[in-house]
Amino acid sequence: MSGPTPALPPYRRIAAQIKGQIERGELRPGDRIPSVRDIVRDEGVSVATATRVAGVLRAEGYAETIQGIGTVARMPSKITTGPDRLQLQRTTGSGFLPGERVEIVSAAVVPASAEVADALVVEEGSPVVQRRRRYLDEEGVIALSTSWLPGELGEAAPELTSTGPLPKMTFGLIEDRTGRRPVKRRDVVSIRPVPEDVASLLDLEAGSLVLTMANTYWDQYGQVTEYARDFMGPDRELAADYDLE
């Protein structure tokens, strides 16, 4: 028998209330979300707590800040990539949007292919950690994501080579064990044929052309910590929001 569901922190509880208003249409895209002053007055929380609410809503795609207008409601995108999940984790403590789940397909030490060796700046054939995950939501497969990490990170965090649940997302685990924090990334979007070992996991025929994104991450020392490639599920989009100022 499971115990009682732990209460959400106040800022997460308030954010969940506002998300519910957006999903029910009580707040429409472009409407102002409650201000820090409103939240402090209506919820009886501190300014510090109220300030965190907008950050959660932005990270989960339910709000955006527009210069001269303020923070307004929006509907979230249906797809989040590795970089999006990193930002989501840092802001909310979770790398998943509501309704999403992940399946760990495989996790092992493998020889680095030429592509992976070039990205990680190691010798071809060197041992690297390979983790393959399938992200899903209520509409089906979001993406099939494969990431490769230098072999020494697998030694520092042996959980990376297990298909069991990690104590936290890969980024956070590496930072905890080694102090290496991702501070820079490069994204490359392309159309590629689906490899045979990926096709069945995407419910597609091998050779089908799909949207892909490759991500390379560097730590604060300028060293590559991870290389990843996502194959998008059918009818999925890649979207990104940027603050221009």
Secondary structure, DSSP 8 states (H G I E B T S, - for coil): ---------HHHHHHHHHHHHHHTTSS-TTSB---HHHHHHHH---HHHHHHHHHHHHHTTSEEEETTTEEEE----S---HHHHHHHHHHHS-S--TT-EEEEEEEEEEE--HHHHHHHTS-TT-EEEEEEEEEEETTEEEEEEEEEEEHHHHHH-GGGGSSS--SS-HHHHHHHHH---EEEEEEEEEEEE--HHHHHHHTS-TT-EEEEEEEEEEETTS-EEEEEEEEE-TT----------
